[in-house]
């Protein structure tokens, strides 16, 4: 008789534990954020189960604290970078003003270098912004023509110096985006077109086409182009490819990588076609979702 | 002369900016004391204000709001805060324009003159400039002499206008190109040559053949 009772107890215990672990495994499989598992386990009614739940809870808590520490320090670093960039813009602005008041060959040459400093500074700012989870942009109705003009003006000196022809047309279109971010992205693309231009008859054509659900901005150059096998890799971080190693080009492999990352954040798609020795075409596709348009009206 | 007030705490930058604006025909004054900035700004009674955001004591956005309670004076925010939100905030508080540092000085200049023109209701007549015996009508894009009227293209107008503004000075091709680019005409060297030739031909029609003098290797000058 006691043996039967013992067997029955063991049977019930087995049944309980089996059910508990089965549910645990199922939950774990279904759960996307697996570190939250301790939150959804039911309170077990046997000793090992209780120990397991407590252990998982403690481990999860400690991990979250650890992650928070890094989140904090990253946020802190980003804020410092932003602050630093606002500071550095002051001496850049002052230098440019002094140059403007003292125009000659020497200051003109310094001006070109200051422009480079300005560009690298901007890149650092957007790099910092691209790495944070929080929303750092503001979508509003913007005019594509204004964005393009701003980006061209940032490169005015270099374009004129290098005798690069700029053709713009069909740009008077409304899009919904953060225009500051877009100017930066476009600026990087134009800089690439300048950097990888040929020696003669240099030309960059910028225009837009409106389709049913999107506005596509084309930036087309007749530069040295990209080797076939490398086109798919141009958005990779640090990828410089064959062109990046040509003397004096000083490619960092950051520009396009950053553009792609920012575009992803803004919900814009960035596409690139290129043919070696013929030229490169970059397409920036702005969605014209009726939802966004309605919501922002 | 129109009076521009610079509200900026960086001493070197504001001195250089003042020098530049003075050279471009404005009477520029600097706000030196920020302790009572709102009253200080209003006391200057300027035609236009260039206002920084990060300032000692009170920030520019607050100052802007306070000024707007009593005055409609044109205000351009000039700041290194470059996000879309900052810009929208300032415009909402009543700024007329928003320019980020480091700025393109020609564009700042164009914004200043555009804003002054708009707010001071300069009538169409003042967009006519008399030079030698002919008149350049900027708003109609024509040159007039006696009964003769000749139309200019957008680029020809800009070139002639720029030369007249700089009369007596040698203007380099580079300078003209820069001016055209700043006003959204992206012309190349060849196109500039073509435009100059056409402009000269048009001036010849009204008997001003040698009006634009070529200074070899240096540029052009209006006689």
Interface residues (C-beta under 8 A of the other chain):
Chain A: X86 X89 X90 X92 X93 X94 X96 X97 X98 X100 X101 X118 X125 X136 X137 X138 X140 X149 X152 X153 X156 X157 X159 X160 X163 X164 X165 X166 X167 X168 X178 X179 X180
Chain B: X10 X12 X13 X16 X17 X19 X20 X23 X54 X80 X81 X82 X83 X84 X85 X87 X88 X101 X102 X103 X104 X105 X107 X174 X177 X178 X181 X182 X184 X186 X188 X189
